[in-house]
Amino acid sequence: MDKMCRENIQSIIHLLEHISDKEYTTSIVHLNQSTIGKHVRHITEFFSCFLNGINANKINYDLREREEKLETNKTYTIETLQRISDEISTHFNQSDILFEYNFSSDSTQSSSLLSSTLRELIFCLDHSIHHQALIKVALIELKKEYLVKENFGMAYSTIRHNLRCAQ
């Protein structure tokens, strides 16, 4: 699983290396004025929460930093993503972990449940793929979709289904 996450992160790094700073920060009409940078920040912070959570033995994605520099500075973001990719391969081991969450607008309604680091890494990968699909919408609007592979932002189950249908 860590290999798949690293490949996923590397696909984002590859994209960032091939778009301009302006394209990274351009508001996209079809994404409610969001930017590629905002989606990459979101992906980056979820993986960071995962890694920080391993050290603390609990993960809470709601408490991510929301670091604006990740939205606006491609070089910094590429360096951060590369560090995350490296850390996933060296720090990952499957174990139990506490997952903290709050699915209400009331800040006192926090709950927790026992999860595993593997399950949370799978969640981060799935979450990343979801946001990559939104990034692909941005690339289409910018007429830059050729910069990513056809399967960028596509769930592995969909890729397998499409391959079966093509046979």
N, C-alpha and C positions, 0 to 999 in steps of 0.2 A: 504494500500500500504506500509506503514512504516513497518508493520509486515512481509510482504514478503521480503522487503529489509533486515531486521534484520535476517531473516532465511537464506537468500542468503549469507550475511556476515558471519554468524555462520558456514555455510558449508565450507567457505574458511578457517576460523579459525581452524575448525576440521581437514582439510587437512594439514594445516601447522603444527599442533601438531603431525602429523603422518609421516612427511617426515623429512629427515635429512637436516642439513645445507648444505651439499654438494649437495643433490638433489635439494634444493631450488635455488642454484646458478649454476647448471650445464647448459652449453650451449647445446641447443637442435637442432640437425641437421635439423629436419623437421619444425623448427620455425625460420629458418634463423639465427641460433646461439643465439636466444633469450633465456631467462631463465624463470622458473616459477616465480622467484622473480620479474622480470621486469613486468610481466603481473599483478601480485598482486599489485605492486607499482602503476601501471596505474589505476587499479580498485579503490584502496584506495584513490588516489589523486582526482579522479572524485567525489567520495562521499564527500571528504573534501571540494572540490570546491563548491559543493552543499550547505553544511552546512555553509561555510564562506559566500556564496552568500546570504543566508537568512539574515544574520546580516547586510550585505551591501546593500540589496535589489537589487542586480544584480549578475549574474553569468557569468563568463568567464572561460571556461574550458581550453582555450589556456594559461592562466596565472598560471597554476598549478605549484607547486614548483619543481617537478621532483627530489624528495629527494632520493638520492642514498641509504641511510641507509635502506629505505623500501625494496630495492632489495636484500640486503645482510644480514640483521639482522632480523631473524624470530621473536625473542622475542619482539623486538621493534614493528614490524609489527603487531603481534597479539595484543599487547597492543593498538596500534593505531586503528586497526579494531574494537576492543571491545569498545573503546571510541566512535568511529563513530556510532556503533550500538546503544549504549546507548543514544547518542545525537539525533539520528534520532527519537527515540521514545519520547523524552522529548521536543524537539524543533520544531517538525514539526507541522505546521498549514497551511492550504491551503490559498494561497493569490497570487496576481499578483506579478511578478518579471521580471526585465529586463534581457534578455539574450543577451550577447554580443558575437560576433563571427567574424572570419575572415577566409574565405575559399579561400584565395589567398596567394601567396608567398610574396606579398607586405605588409609590416607591417603597412602601412598607410590606408589600405582598410578595416578597422574595421566597422562593422555595428551592429545594435541591433534591437531587436523586443520584444514585450511584450509576456511573457509566464506566466506560473503559477508554483508555487512550486510543485504541484502535477505532472504536465507534466515533469518537470525536474527530479523529483524523479523517475518517470517511465523510463526516459531516462537513469539515472544512473543504475537502475536495469537491463534494457535491455543491456546496455553496459557491465555490469559486466558478464552477462550470455554469451555474445559473447566471452569475454576474458577467461571465464571458459572453453569454448569449446576448445580454444587454449591450455589452461593448461592441458586439458584432453589429447590432442595430446602429450604433454610433458610426461604425466604420462604413456601413452602407450609406448613411446620410452624408458622410464625408467623401464618398466614392473611393474608399480605400480598403474595401473588403478583400481585395486580392492579397493583402498583407498577411492574412491568416489562412490556415488550412480549412478546408471545407467543414471538417468536424469540430472546429473551434466553437466552444460554447454548446456542445451537444452531449447529452448524457450517454454513457457507455451502453446502456440498454437500447437507446435509440440507434446508435451506430450499429450494434449487433442486429437489430431488427431490420435496418435498411440493407445490411449486407445479405441477410436471408432473403429479403424481397427481391434483391437484384439477381439472385441465382436462378 
